[in-house]
């Protein structure tokens, strides 16, 4: 795997934490669902949804056809 891709994948969860993903739409990320072992987070700029697990995993969510799962972004 390309070193730049690995660096980006490692830095993104840190950036998410630094931005303070929460219920408000003030920042870049908003938490739209929270369960015991995971949270669903949406990027307010792009509308892309991500899953963050309590075990340290972080990944974008995909539709059954392989496209990124997104929501309509209010601007």
mmCIF file of the N, C-alpha and C atoms, coordinates in Angstrom:
data_MODEL
# 
_entry.id   MODEL 
# 
loop_
_atom_site.group_PDB 
_atom_site.id 
_atom_site.type_symbol 
_atom_site.label_atom_id 
_atom_site.label_alt_id 
_atom_site.label_comp_id 
_atom_site.label_asym_id 
_atom_site.label_entity_id 
_atom_site.label_seq_id 
_atom_site.pdbx_PDB_ins_code 
_atom_site.Cartn_x 
_atom_site.Cartn_y 
_atom_site.Cartn_z 
_atom_site.occupancy 
_atom_site.B_iso_or_equiv 
_atom_site.pdbx_formal_charge 
_atom_site.auth_seq_id 
_atom_site.auth_comp_id 
_atom_site.auth_asym_id 
_atom_site.auth_atom_id 
_atom_site.pdbx_PDB_model_num 
ATOM 1   N N  . UNK A 1 1  ? 0.845   -1.178 0.000  1.00 0.00 ? 1  UNK A N  1 
ATOM 2   C CA . UNK A 1 1  ? 0.000   0.000  0.000  1.00 0.00 ? 1  UNK A CA 1 
ATOM 3   C C  . UNK A 1 1  ? 0.892   1.245  0.000  1.00 0.00 ? 1  UNK A C  1 
ATOM 4   N N  . UNK A 1 2  ? 0.475   2.227  -0.700 1.00 0.00 ? 2  UNK A N  1 
ATOM 5   C CA . UNK A 1 2  ? 1.231   3.456  -0.819 1.00 0.00 ? 2  UNK A CA 1 
ATOM 6   C C  . UNK A 1 2  ? 1.387   4.117  0.560  1.00 0.00 ? 2  UNK A C  1 
ATOM 7   N N  . UNK A 1 3  ? 2.572   4.635  0.855  1.00 0.00 ? 3  UNK A N  1 
ATOM 8   C CA . UNK A 1 3  ? 2.836   5.253  2.158  1.00 0.00 ? 3  UNK A CA 1 
ATOM 9   C C  . UNK A 1 3  ? 1.953   6.469  2.405  1.00 0.00 ? 3  UNK A C  1 
ATOM 10  N N  . UNK A 1 4  ? 1.634   7.229  1.354  1.00 0.00 ? 4  UNK A N  1 
ATOM 11  C CA . UNK A 1 4  ? 0.767   8.396  1.521  1.00 0.00 ? 4  UNK A CA 1 
ATOM 12  C C  . UNK A 1 4  ? -0.644  7.975  1.921  1.00 0.00 ? 4  UNK A C  1 
ATOM 13  N N  . UNK A 1 5  ? -1.131  6.887  1.332  1.00 0.00 ? 5  UNK A N  1 
ATOM 14  C CA . UNK A 1 5  ? -2.464  6.395  1.665  1.00 0.00 ? 5  UNK A CA 1 
ATOM 15  C C  . UNK A 1 5  ? -2.499  5.933  3.118  1.00 0.00 ? 5  UNK A C  1 
ATOM 16  N N  . UNK A 1 6  ? -1.485  5.213  3.541  1.00 0.00 ? 6  UNK A N  1 
ATOM 17  C CA . UNK A 1 6  ? -1.411  4.736  4.925  1.00 0.00 ? 6  UNK A CA 1 
ATOM 18  C C  . UNK A 1 6  ? -1.372  5.921  5.880  1.00 0.00 ? 6  UNK A C  1 
ATOM 19  N N  . UNK A 1 7  ? -0.567  6.929  5.564  1.00 0.00 ? 7  UNK A N  1 
ATOM 20  C CA . UNK A 1 7  ? -0.475  8.113  6.419  1.00 0.00 ? 7  UNK A CA 1 
ATOM 21  C C  . UNK A 1 7  ? -1.817  8.829  6.510  1.00 0.00 ? 7  UNK A C  1 
ATOM 22  N N  . UNK A 1 8  ? -2.515  8.927  5.389  1.00 0.00 ? 8  UNK A N  1 
ATOM 23  C CA . UNK A 1 8  ? -3.826  9.573  5.382  1.00 0.00 ? 8  UNK A CA 1 
ATOM 24  C C  . UNK A 1 8  ? -4.830  8.795  6.232  1.00 0.00 ? 8  UNK A C  1 
ATOM 25  N N  . UNK A 1 9  ? -4.826  7.467  6.091  1.00 0.00 ? 9  UNK A N  1 
ATOM 26  C CA . UNK A 1 9  ? -5.749  6.640  6.866  1.00 0.00 ? 9  UNK A CA 1 
ATOM 27  C C  . UNK A 1 9  ? -5.475  6.722  8.358  1.00 0.00 ? 9  UNK A C  1 
ATOM 28  N N  . UNK A 1 10 ? -4.212  6.880  8.724  1.00 0.00 ? 10 UNK A N  1 
ATOM 29  C CA . UNK A 1 10 ? -3.869  7.002  10.140 1.00 0.00 ? 10 UNK A CA 1 
ATOM 30  C C  . UNK A 1 10 ? -4.184  8.392  10.677 1.00 0.00 ? 10 UNK A C  1 
ATOM 31  N N  . UNK A 1 11 ? -4.049  9.417  9.854  1.00 0.00 ? 11 UNK A N  1 
ATOM 32  C CA . UNK A 1 11 ? -4.264  10.789 10.307 1.00 0.00 ? 11 UNK A CA 1 
ATOM 33  C C  . UNK A 1 11 ? -5.733  11.166 10.375 1.00 0.00 ? 11 UNK A C  1 
ATOM 34  N N  . UNK A 1 12 ? -6.580  10.578 9.530  1.00 0.00 ? 12 UNK A N  1 
ATOM 35  C CA . UNK A 1 12 ? -7.972  10.995 9.463  1.00 0.00 ? 12 UNK A CA 1 
ATOM 36  C C  . UNK A 1 12 ? -8.738  10.785 10.769 1.00 0.00 ? 12 UNK A C  1 
ATOM 37  N N  . UNK A 1 13 ? -8.613  9.623  11.439 1.00 0.00 ? 13 UNK A N  1 
ATOM 38  C CA . UNK A 1 13 ? -9.323  9.473  12.718 1.00 0.00 ? 13 UNK A CA 1 
ATOM 39  C C  . UNK A 1 13 ? -8.850  10.480 13.768 1.00 0.00 ? 13 UNK A C  1 
ATOM 40  N N  . UNK A 1 14 ? -7.574  10.827 13.733 1.00 0.00 ? 14 UNK A N  1 
ATOM 41  C CA . UNK A 1 14 ? -7.046  11.829 14.667 1.00 0.00 ? 14 UNK A CA 1 
ATOM 42  C C  . UNK A 1 14 ? -7.677  13.186 14.365 1.00 0.00 ? 14 UNK A C  1 
ATOM 43  N N  . UNK A 1 15 ? -7.783  13.513 13.079 1.00 0.00 ? 15 UNK A N  1 
ATOM 44  C CA . UNK A 1 15 ? -8.408  14.775 12.688 1.00 0.00 ? 15 UNK A CA 1 
ATOM 45  C C  . UNK A 1 15 ? -9.871  14.797 13.096 1.00 0.00 ? 15 UNK A C  1 
ATOM 46  N N  . UNK A 1 16 ? -10.540 13.663 12.979 1.00 0.00 ? 16 UNK A N  1 
ATOM 47  C CA . UNK A 1 16 ? -11.938 13.583 13.371 1.00 0.00 ? 16 UNK A CA 1 
ATOM 48  C C  . UNK A 1 16 ? -12.096 13.864 14.858 1.00 0.00 ? 16 UNK A C  1 
ATOM 49  N N  . UNK A 1 17 ? -11.216 13.301 15.658 1.00 0.00 ? 17 UNK A N  1 
ATOM 50  C CA . UNK A 1 17 ? -11.258 13.519 17.094 1.00 0.00 ? 17 UNK A CA 1 
ATOM 51  C C  . UNK A 1 17 ? -10.975 14.978 17.421 1.00 0.00 ? 17 UNK A C  1 
ATOM 52  N N  . UNK A 1 18 ? -10.013 15.564 16.735 1.00 0.00 ? 18 UNK A N  1 
ATOM 53  C CA . UNK A 1 18 ? -9.651  16.955 16.972 1.00 0.00 ? 18 UNK A CA 1 
ATOM 54  C C  . UNK A 1 18 ? -10.786 17.896 16.597 1.00 0.00 ? 18 UNK A C  1 
ATOM 55  N N  . UNK A 1 19 ? -11.577 17.541 15.595 1.00 0.00 ? 19 UNK A N  1 
ATOM 56  C CA . UNK A 1 19 ? -12.683 18.393 15.168 1.00 0.00 ? 19 UNK A CA 1 
ATOM 57  C C  . UNK A 1 19 ? -13.876 18.276 16.097 1.00 0.00 ? 19 UNK A C  1 
ATOM 58  N N  . UNK A 1 20 ? -13.877 17.286 16.951 1.00 0.00 ? 20 UNK A N  1 
ATOM 59  C CA . UNK A 1 20 ? -14.955 17.134 17.908 1.00 0.00 ? 20 UNK A CA 1 
ATOM 60  C C  . UNK A 1 20 ? -16.276 16.752 17.270 1.00 0.00 ? 20 UNK A C  1 
ATOM 61  N N  . UNK A 1 21 ? -16.346 15.559 16.729 1.00 0.00 ? 21 UNK A N  1 
ATOM 62  C CA . UNK A 1 21 ? -17.591 15.093 16.111 1.00 0.00 ? 21 UNK A CA 1 
ATOM 63  C C  . UNK A 1 21 ? -18.673 14.994 17.175 1.00 0.00 ? 21 UNK A C  1 
ATOM 64  N N  . UNK A 1 22 ? -19.706 15.791 17.035 1.00 0.00 ? 22 UNK A N  1 
ATOM 65  C CA . UNK A 1 22 ? -20.799 15.751 17.990 1.00 0.00 ? 22 UNK A CA 1 
ATOM 66  C C  . UNK A 1 22 ? -22.116 16.043 17.287 1.00 0.00 ? 22 UNK A C  1 
ATOM 67  N N  . UNK A 1 23 ? -23.170 16.168 18.062 1.00 0.00 ? 23 UNK A N  1 
ATOM 68  C CA . UNK A 1 23 ? -24.499 16.340 17.504 1.00 0.00 ? 23 UNK A CA 1 
ATOM 69  C C  . UNK A 1 23 ? -24.687 17.660 16.767 1.00 0.00 ? 23 UNK A C  1 
ATOM 70  N N  . UNK A 1 24 ? -23.915 18.670 17.099 1.00 0.00 ? 24 UNK A N  1 
ATOM 71  C CA . UNK A 1 24 ? -24.114 19.970 16.475 1.00 0.00 ? 24 UNK A CA 1 
ATOM 72  C C  . UNK A 1 24 ? -23.551 19.990 15.058 1.00 0.00 ? 24 UNK A C  1 
ATOM 73  N N  . UNK A 1 25 ? -24.038 20.912 14.257 1.00 0.00 ? 25 UNK A N  1 
ATOM 74  C CA . UNK A 1 25 ? -23.549 21.055 12.889 1.00 0.00 ? 25 UNK A CA 1 
ATOM 75  C C  . UNK A 1 25 ? -22.591 22.231 12.796 1.00 0.00 ? 25 UNK A C  1 
ATOM 76  N N  . UNK A 1 26 ? -22.049 22.658 13.916 1.00 0.00 ? 26 UNK A N  1 
ATOM 77  C CA . UNK A 1 26 ? -21.119 23.786 13.942 1.00 0.00 ? 26 UNK A CA 1 
ATOM 78  C C  . UNK A 1 26 ? -19.791 23.413 13.309 1.00 0.00 ? 26 UNK A C  1 
ATOM 79  N N  . UNK A 1 27 ? -19.297 22.205 13.552 1.00 0.00 ? 27 UNK A N  1 
ATOM 80  C CA . UNK A 1 27 ? -18.003 21.772 13.050 1.00 0.00 ? 27 UNK A CA 1 
ATOM 81  C C  . UNK A 1 27 ? -18.128 21.020 11.738 1.00 0.00 ? 27 UNK A C  1 
ATOM 82  N N  . UNK A 1 28 ? -17.058 20.372 11.363 1.00 0.00 ? 28 UNK A N  1 
ATOM 83  C CA . UNK A 1 28 ? -17.018 19.638 10.102 1.00 0.00 ? 28 UNK A CA 1 
ATOM 84  C C  . UNK A 1 28 ? -17.805 18.333 10.178 1.00 0.00 ? 28 UNK A C  1 
ATOM 85  N N  . UNK A 1 29 ? -17.825 17.676 11.334 1.00 0.00 ? 29 UNK A N  1 
ATOM 86  C CA . UNK A 1 29 ? -18.457 16.368 11.476 1.00 0.00 ? 29 UNK A CA 1 
ATOM 87  C C  . UNK A 1 29 ? -19.595 16.410 12.482 1.00 0.00 ? 29 UNK A C  1 
ATOM 88  N N  . UNK A 1 30 ? -20.604 15.584 12.222 1.00 0.00 ? 30 UNK A N  1 
ATOM 89  C CA . UNK A 1 30 ? -21.733 15.443 13.142 1.00 0.00 ? 30 UNK A CA 1 
ATOM 90  C C  . UNK A 1 30 ? -21.985 13.967 13.398 1.00 0.00 ? 30 UNK A C  1 
ATOM 91  N N  . UNK A 1 31 ? -22.265 13.645 14.652 1.00 0.00 ? 31 UNK A N  1 
ATOM 92  C CA . UNK A 1 31 ? -22.620 12.274 15.013 1.00 0.00 ? 31 UNK A CA 1 
ATOM 93  C C  . UNK A 1 31 ? -24.111 12.123 14.777 1.00 0.00 ? 31 UNK A C  1 
ATOM 94  N N  . UNK A 1 32 ? -24.491 11.158 13.917 1.00 0.00 ? 32 UNK A N  1 
ATOM 95  C CA . UNK A 1 32 ? -25.915 11.002 13.619 1.00 0.00 ? 32 UNK A CA 1 
ATOM 96  C C  . UNK A 1 32 ? -26.516 9.768  14.285 1.00 0.00 ? 32 UNK A C  1 
ATOM 97  N N  . UNK A 1 33 ? -25.672 8.865  14.763 1.00 0.00 ? 33 UNK A N  1 
ATOM 98  C CA . UNK A 1 33 ? -26.158 7.686  15.486 1.00 0.00 ? 33 UNK A CA 1 
ATOM 99  C C  . UNK A 1 33 ? -25.047 7.202  16.392 1.00 0.00 ? 33 UNK A C  1 
ATOM 100 N N  . UNK A 1 34 ? -25.416 6.781  17.595 1.00 0.00 ? 34 UNK A N  1 
ATOM 101 C CA . UNK A 1 34 ? -24.416 6.255  18.517 1.00 0.00 ? 34 UNK A CA 1 
ATOM 102 C C  . UNK A 1 34 ? -24.987 5.043  19.235 1.00 0.00 ? 34 UNK A C  1 
ATOM 103 N N  . UNK A 1 35 ? -24.261 3.948  19.160 1.00 0.00 ? 35 UNK A N  1 
ATOM 104 C CA . UNK A 1 35 ? -24.602 2.715  19.868 1.00 0.00 ? 35 UNK A CA 1 
ATOM 105 C C  . UNK A 1 35 ? -23.461 2.397  20.819 1.00 0.00 ? 35 UNK A C  1 
ATOM 106 N N  . UNK A 1 36 ? -23.562 1.288  21.511 1.00 0.00 ? 36 UNK A N  1 
ATOM 107 C CA . UNK A 1 36 ? -22.558 0.924  22.499 1.00 0.00 ? 36 UNK A CA 1 
ATOM 108 C C  . UNK A 1 36 ? -21.172 0.738  21.881 1.00 0.00 ? 36 UNK A C  1 
ATOM 109 N N  . UNK A 1 37 ? -21.089 0.090  20.714 1.00 0.00 ? 37 UNK A N  1 
ATOM 110 C CA . UNK A 1 37 ? -19.777 -0.235 20.148 1.00 0.00 ? 37 UNK A CA 1 
ATOM 111 C C  . UNK A 1 37 ? -19.413 0.551  18.895 1.00 0.00 ? 37 UNK A C  1 
ATOM 112 N N  . UNK A 1 38 ? -20.294 1.457  18.424 1.00 0.00 ? 38 UNK A N  1 
ATOM 113 C CA . UNK A 1 38 ? -19.953 2.228  17.223 1.00 0.00 ? 38 UNK A CA 1 
ATOM 114 C C  . UNK A 1 38 ? -20.731 3.544  17.172 1.00 0.00 ? 38 UNK A C  1 
ATOM 115 N N  . UNK A 1 39 ? -20.240 4.451  16.323 1.00 0.00 ? 39 UNK A N  1 
ATOM 116 C CA . UNK A 1 39 ? -20.920 5.713  16.031 1.00 0.00 ? 39 UNK A CA 1 
ATOM 117 C C  . UNK A 1 39 ? -20.960 5.893  14.524 1.00 0.00 ? 39 UNK A C  1 
ATOM 118 N N  . UNK A 1 40 ? -22.049 6.462  14.016 1.00 0.00 ? 40 UNK A N  1 
ATOM 119 C CA . UNK A 1 40 ? -22.144 6.845  12.616 1.00 0.00 ? 40 UNK A CA 1 
ATOM 120 C C  . UNK A 1 40 ? -21.951 8.355  12.579 1.00 0.00 ? 40 UNK A C  1 
ATOM 121 N N  . UNK A 1 41 ? -21.001 8.788  11.763 1.00 0.00 ? 41 UNK A N  1 
ATOM 122 C CA . UNK A 1 41 ? -20.618 10.187 11.685 1.00 0.00 ? 41 UNK A CA 1 
ATOM 123 C C  . UNK A 1 41 ? -20.770 10.647 10.246 1.00 0.00 ? 41 UNK A C  1 
ATOM 124 N N  . UNK A 1 42 ? -21.206 11.884 10.046 1.00 0.00 ? 42 UNK A N  1 
ATOM 125 C CA . UNK A 1 42 ? -21.334 12.432 8.696  1.00 0.00 ? 42 UNK A CA 1 
ATOM 126 C C  . UNK A 1 42 ? -20.412 13.650 8.568  1.00 0.00 ? 42 UNK A C  1 
ATOM 127 N N  . UNK A 1 43 ? -19.755 13.751 7.422  1.00 0.00 ? 43 UNK A N  1 
ATOM 128 C CA . UNK A 1 43 ? -18.932 14.907 7.089  1.00 0.00 ? 43 UNK A CA 1 
ATOM 129 C C  . UNK A 1 43 ? -19.888 15.988 6.581  1.00 0.00 ? 43 UNK A C  1 
ATOM 130 N N  . UNK A 1 44 ? -19.990 17.098 7.278  1.00 0.00 ? 44 UNK A N  1 
ATOM 131 C CA . UNK A 1 44 ? -20.928 18.157 6.913  1.00 0.00 ? 44 UNK A CA 1 
ATOM 132 C C  . UNK A 1 44 ? -20.575 18.857 5.608  1.00 0.00 ? 44 UNK A C  1 
ATOM 133 N N  . UNK A 1 45 ? -19.345 18.739 5.145  1.00 0.00 ? 45 UNK A N  1 
ATOM 134 C CA . UNK A 1 45 ? -18.944 19.351 3.880  1.00 0.00 ? 45 UNK A CA 1 
ATOM 135 C C  . UNK A 1 45 ? -19.304 18.475 2.683  1.00 0.00 ? 45 UNK A C  1 
ATOM 136 N N  . UNK A 1 46 ? -19.086 17.165 2.798  1.00 0.00 ? 46 UNK A N  1 
ATOM 137 C CA . UNK A 1 46 ? -19.274 16.268 1.658  1.00 0.00 ? 46 UNK A CA 1 
ATOM 138 C C  . UNK A 1 46 ? -20.529 15.412 1.759  1.00 0.00 ? 46 UNK A C  1 
ATOM 139 N N  . UNK A 1 47 ? -21.059 15.220 2.963  1.00 0.00 ? 47 UNK A N  1 
ATOM 140 C CA . UNK A 1 47 ? -22.224 14.371 3.164  1.00 0.00 ? 47 UNK A CA 1 
ATOM 141 C C  . UNK A 1 47 ? -21.891 12.896 3.287  1.00 0.00 ? 47 UNK A C  1 
ATOM 142 N N  . UNK A 1 48 ? -20.617 12.526 3.233  1.00 0.00 ? 48 UNK A N  1 
ATOM 143 C CA . UNK A 1 48 ? -20.210 11.125 3.334  1.00 0.00 ? 48 UNK A CA 1 
ATOM 144 C C  . UNK A 1 48 ? -20.364 10.650 4.777  1.00 0.00 ? 48 UNK A C  1 
ATOM 145 N N  . UNK A 1 49 ? -20.930 9.446  4.928  1.00 0.00 ? 49 UNK A N  1 
ATOM 146 C CA . UNK A 1 49 ? -21.107 8.847  6.247  1.00 0.00 ? 49 UNK A CA 1 
ATOM 147 C C  . UNK A 1 49 ? -19.938 7.916  6.563  1.00 0.00 ? 49 UNK A C  1 
ATOM 148 N N  . UNK A 1 50 ? -19.517 7.918  7.828  1.00 0.00 ? 50 UNK A N  1 
ATOM 149 C CA . UNK A 1 50 ? -18.427 7.073  8.308  1.00 0.00 ? 50 UNK A CA 1 
ATOM 150 C C  . UNK A 1 50 ? -18.897 6.309  9.533  1.00 0.00 ? 50 UNK A C  1 
ATOM 151 N N  . UNK A 1 51 ? -18.288 5.152  9.768  1.00 0.00 ? 51 UNK A N  1 
ATOM 152 C CA . UNK A 1 51 ? -18.526 4.402  10.999 1.00 0.00 ? 51 UNK A CA 1 
ATOM 153 C C  . UNK A 1 51 ? -17.231 4.407  11.796 1.00 0.00 ? 51 UNK A C  1 
ATOM 154 N N  . UNK A 1 52 ? -17.352 4.685  13.090 1.00 0.00 ? 52 UNK A N  1 
ATOM 155 C CA . UNK A 1 52 ? -16.202 4.664  13.995 1.00 0.00 ? 52 UNK A CA 1 
ATOM 156 C C  . UNK A 1 52 ? -16.548 3.702  15.123 1.00 0.00 ? 52 UNK A C  1 
ATOM 157 N N  . UNK A 1 53 ? -15.718 2.672  15.302 1.00 0.00 ? 53 UNK A N  1 
ATOM 158 C CA . UNK A 1 53 ? -15.990 1.688  16.341 1.00 0.00 ? 53 UNK A CA 1 
ATOM 159 C C  . UNK A 1 53 ? -15.246 2.037  17.616 1.00 0.00 ? 53 UNK A C  1 
ATOM 160 N N  . UNK A 1 54 ? -15.727 1.506  18.714 1.00 0.00 ? 54 UNK A N  1 
ATOM 161 C CA . UNK A 1 54 ? -15.061 1.729  19.995 1.00 0.00 ? 54 UNK A CA 1 
ATOM 162 C C  . UNK A 1 54 ? -13.750 0.945  20.084 1.00 0.00 ? 54 UNK A C  1 
ATOM 163 N N  . UNK A 1 55 ? -13.507 0.081  19.109 1.00 0.00 ? 55 UNK A N  1 
ATOM 164 C CA . UNK A 1 55 ? -12.273 -0.714 19.081 1.00 0.00 ? 55 UNK A CA 1 
ATOM 165 C C  . UNK A 1 55 ? -11.182 -0.045 18.260 1.00 0.00 ? 55 UNK A C  1 
ATOM 166 N N  . UNK A 1 56 ? -11.435 1.160  17.753 1.00 0.00 ? 56 UNK A N  1 
ATOM 167 C CA . UNK A 1 56 ? -10.417 1.902  17.012 1.00 0.00 ? 56 UNK A CA 1 
ATOM 168 C C  . UNK A 1 56 ? -10.579 1.848  15.505 1.00 0.00 ? 56 UNK A C  1 
ATOM 169 N N  . UNK A 1 57 ? -11.601 1.177  14.997 1.00 0.00 ? 57 UNK A N  1 
ATOM 170 C CA . UNK A 1 57 ? -11.814 1.118  13.560 1.00 0.00 ? 57 UNK A CA 1 
ATOM 171 C C  . UNK A 1 57 ? -12.519 2.361  13.048 1.00 0.00 ? 57 UNK A C  1 
ATOM 172 N N  . UNK A 1 58 ? -12.234 2.702  11.792 1.00 0.00 ? 58 UNK A N  1 
ATOM 173 C CA . UNK A 1 58 ? -12.841 3.871  11.166 1.00 0.00 ? 58 UNK A CA 1 
ATOM 174 C C  . UNK A 1 58 ? -12.916 3.616  9.672  1.00 0.00 ? 58 UNK A C  1 
ATOM 175 N N  . UNK A 1 59 ? -14.101 3.788  9.075  1.00 0.00 ? 59 UNK A N  1 
ATOM 176 C CA . UNK A 1 59 ? -14.250 3.484  7.653  1.00 0.00 ? 59 UNK A CA 1 
ATOM 177 C C  . UNK A 1 59 ? -15.452 4.227  7.083  1.00 0.00 ? 59 UNK A C  1 
ATOM 178 N N  . UNK A 1 60 ? -15.392 4.604  5.794  1.00 0.00 ? 60 UNK A N  1 
ATOM 179 C CA . UNK A 1 60 ? -16.594 5.153  5.166  1.00 0.00 ? 60 UNK A CA 1 
ATOM 180 C C  . UNK A 1 60 ? -17.623 4.041  4.995  1.00 0.00 ? 60 UNK A C  1 
ATOM 181 N N  . UNK A 1 61 ? -18.881 4.406  4.924  1.00 0.00 ? 61 UNK A N  1 
ATOM 182 C CA . UNK A 1 61 ? -19.948 3.442  4.686  1.00 0.00 ? 61 UNK A CA 1 
ATOM 183 C C  . UNK A 1 61 ? -20.268 3.410  3.197  1.00 0.00 ? 61 UNK A C  1 
ATOM 184 N N  . UNK A 1 62 ? -20.615 2.223  2.692  1.00 0.00 ? 62 UNK A N  1 
ATOM 185 C CA . UNK A 1 62 ? -20.894 2.040  1.272  1.00 0.00 ? 62 UNK A CA 1 
ATOM 186 C C  . UNK A 1 62 ? -22.303 1.510  1.059  1.00 0.00 ? 62 UNK A C  1 
ATOM 187 N N  . UNK A 1 63 ? -22.898 1.894  -0.053 1.00 0.00 ? 63 UNK A N  1 
ATOM 188 C CA . UNK A 1 63 ? -24.180 1.367  -0.492 1.00 0.00 ? 63 UNK A CA 1 
ATOM 189 C C  . UNK A 1 63 ? -23.964 -0.020 -1.085 1.00 0.00 ? 63 UNK A C  1 
ATOM 190 N N  . UNK A 1 64 ? -25.029 -0.812 -1.267 1.00 0.00 ? 64 UNK A N  1 
ATOM 191 C CA . UNK A 1 64 ? -24.878 -2.150 -1.858 1.00 0.00 ? 64 UNK A CA 1 
ATOM 192 C C  . UNK A 1 64 ? -24.231 -2.147 -3.251 1.00 0.00 ? 64 UNK A C  1 
ATOM 193 N N  . UNK A 1 65 ? -24.377 -1.038 -3.994 1.00 0.00 ? 65 UNK A N  1 
ATOM 194 C CA . UNK A 1 65 ? -23.776 -0.982 -5.334 1.00 0.00 ? 65 UNK A CA 1 
ATOM 195 C C  . UNK A 1 65 ? -22.318 -0.529 -5.310 1.00 0.00 ? 65 UNK A C  1 
ATOM 196 N N  . UNK A 1 66 ? -21.745 -0.296 -4.129 1.00 0.00 ? 66 UNK A N  1 
ATOM 197 C CA . UNK A 1 66 ? -20.335 0.059  -4.010 1.00 0.00 ? 66 UNK A CA 1 
ATOM 198 C C  . UNK A 1 66 ? -20.051 1.550  -3.967 1.00 0.00 ? 66 UNK A C  1 
ATOM 199 N N  . UNK A 1 67 ? -21.075 2.391  -4.097 1.00 0.00 ? 67 UNK A N  1 
ATOM 200 C CA . UNK A 1 67 ? -20.867 3.831  -4.010 1.00 0.00 ? 67 UNK A CA 1 
ATOM 201 C C  . UNK A 1 67 ? -20.855 4.263  -2.546 1.00 0.00 ? 67 UNK A C  1 
ATOM 202 N N  . UNK A 1 68 ? -20.254 5.423  -2.276 1.00 0.00 ? 68 UNK A N  1 
ATOM 203 C CA . UNK A 1 68 ? -20.223 5.931  -0.921 1.00 0.00 ? 68 UNK A CA 1 
ATOM 204 C C  . UNK A 1 68 ? -21.630 6.293  -0.451 1.00 0.00 ? 68 UNK A C  1 
ATOM 205 N N  . UNK A 1 69 ? -21.912 5.979  0.806  1.00 0.00 ? 69 UNK A N  1 
ATOM 206 C CA . UNK A 1 69 ? -23.206 6.338  1.391  1.00 0.00 ? 69 UNK A CA 1 
ATOM 207 C C  . UNK A 1 69 ? -23.134 7.801  1.794  1.00 0.00 ? 69 UNK A C  1 
ATOM 208 N N  . UNK A 1 70 ? -24.069 8.591  1.298  1.00 0.00 ? 70 UNK A N  1 
ATOM 209 C CA . UNK A 1 70 ? -24.071 10.025 1.599  1.00 0.00 ? 70 UNK A CA 1 
ATOM 210 C C  . UNK A 1 70 ? -25.451 10.481 2.040  1.00 0.00 ? 70 UNK A C  1 
ATOM 211 N N  . UNK A 1 71 ? -25.486 11.647 2.650  1.00 0.00 ? 71 UNK A N  1 
ATOM 212 C CA . UNK A 1 71 ? -26.733 12.310 3.008  1.00 0.00 ? 71 UNK A CA 1 
ATOM 213 C C  . UNK A 1 71 ? -26.719 13.691 2.369  1.00 0.00 ? 71 UNK A C  1 
ATOM 214 N N  . UNK A 1 72 ? -27.886 14.274 2.212  1.00 0.00 ? 72 UNK A N  1 
ATOM 215 C CA . UNK A 1 72 ? -27.985 15.619 1.660  1.00 0.00 ? 72 UNK A CA 1 
ATOM 216 C C  . UNK A 1 72 ? -27.404 16.614 2.669  1.00 0.00 ? 72 UNK A C  1 
ATOM 217 N N  . UNK A 1 73 ? -26.502 17.463 2.223  1.00 0.00 ? 73 UNK A N  1 
ATOM 218 C CA . UNK A 1 73 ? -25.839 18.434 3.089  1.00 0.00 ? 73 UNK A CA 1 
ATOM 219 C C  . UNK A 1 73 ? -26.614 19.743 3.050  1.00 0.00 ? 73 UNK A C  1 
ATOM 220 N N  . UNK A 1 74 ? -26.982 20.263 4.223  1.00 0.00 ? 74 UNK A N  1 
ATOM 221 C CA . UNK A 1 74 ? -27.654 21.550 4.326  1.00 0.00 ? 74 UNK A CA 1 
ATOM 222 C C  . UNK A 1 74 ? -26.602 22.651 4.361  1.00 0.00 ? 74 UNK A C  1 
ATOM 223 N N  . UNK A 1 75 ? -26.687 23.590 3.472  1.00 0.00 ? 75 UNK A N  1 
ATOM 224 C CA . UNK A 1 75 ? -25.696 24.688 3.437  1.00 0.00 ? 75 UNK A CA 1 
ATOM 225 C C  . UNK A 1 75 ? -26.338 26.004 3.783  1.00 0.00 ? 75 UNK A C  1 
# 
